[in-house]
Amino acid sequence: MKYCLLVDDSRVIRRFTRGIVEKLAFTCREAGDGESALSQCAAAMPEAILLDWNMPGMSGIDCLKALRAMPGGEHPKIILCTTNSETKHIVEALEGGADEYIMKPFDADIVRQKFEQVGLL
């Protein structure tokens, strides 16, 4: 079974997203911040990461760049999630190593579509 790491400082968002991703036949783990996400990836690199941009401490974009620099960090499909729809942020995410970008709020259809677009389904 494929493994997806859900990274968001909101427990409610992680729980909501977990329900969606588990229906796509992924095992999920959760991280409440970027530092925890990096630690979990160092222990076991996931196939997919849904990564919130706006988190206290390490931002999602900084976490993304650190993940891509880790051994094996080029492999996971990383989808950055945010409420910011400015083109410059989308470009920054993609140039920083994100495979896709999801606008909050999202639903199950959007997550499925993004997983299909990056080849996870």
N, C-alpha and C positions, 0 to 999 in steps of 0.2 A: 504494500500500500504506500502511496506517495505521502510525503510529509510536507505540511505548510506551516510556516511560522507567521503568526498574527502579531504585529507590533503596533500598539496603540496605547496611549496613556489612559484611555477611557475603558474601564471594565465592561461597560454596557456595549460599546462598539465591538469590543473583542468577542463578547458573548453572542451578539447578533451575527457577526461575520463568521464565527465558528459554526453556527447552525447552517449557514449557506455553504461553506466550504466542505463541511463533513458530508453534505448531501451530494457533493461532487466526488465522493470516495477518497477524500484526503484525511489523514490523521492530522490533528492540529495540536500545536503547542502555542503558548502565548508569552509575550513579553510586554511589560508595561513601559519600557523605555529603551533607548538605543543601546545603552551599555549592556543591559540584560540580553538584548537581541544578539549582540556581538559575542557574548559569552556562550549563548546557546548554539550559535553557528559554529563556534570554535569546537564545541563538543560533538556536534552532528549537523552537517550542512543540509538544509532542507532543499527540496525541489522547487518550492515556491515560497515567496515572502510577500505578504501584504503589509506595507510599511506606511505608517502615518507620517506626514510631513511635519506637523506642528506638535512637538512634544517638549516638555521641560527638559533642561539639561542638553543632551545631544539631539539636534534636530534630525528629522528623517533624511534630509539630503546629506548631512554629515555622516549619518549611519550608513547610508547607501554607498558613499565613497569609501568608507572604511571596510564595508563588506566586500566590495569589489576588489580591494587590495589584499584581502585575506587569501591564504592558500585554499583553493577550491571555490573562491568567491565569484569566479566568473560563471559558474554553472547555474545557480538558482535563477529562476525567472522572478524578477522583482517588479512588483506593481506598487507604485507610489500613490497614496491616497491623500487627498486634500480638499479643502473648501475653496482654494484659490484657483481661479480659472484664467488668470492672466497668461498670455502666450509666453512671456519671458520665464515664468515658473515651469511651464510645460517643457520648454527648451532646456532649461537648467536641469530638470529631472532626467530627461532623455540623454543629455550630454554627460550627466553624472553617472550614468550606467543603468537607469531604470529601463525595463523592457516595455512597460506600459504605464498609464496614468489613469486613475479613477477619481472622478469628482464625488465628493460627499454632498448630500446623502446618496447612497447607491442601494441597489436591490439585487436580488438573486440573479435576475436576467443579465444585469450589467457585469457581475462577477463572472458568470458563466461565459459571457461573450469575451471578456478580457482573457480568461484562462484559455479559451479556444484560440484567440489571436496570437498568444505567445507559445502555443503548442503544448499546453499542459493537458488538454482534453482531446 
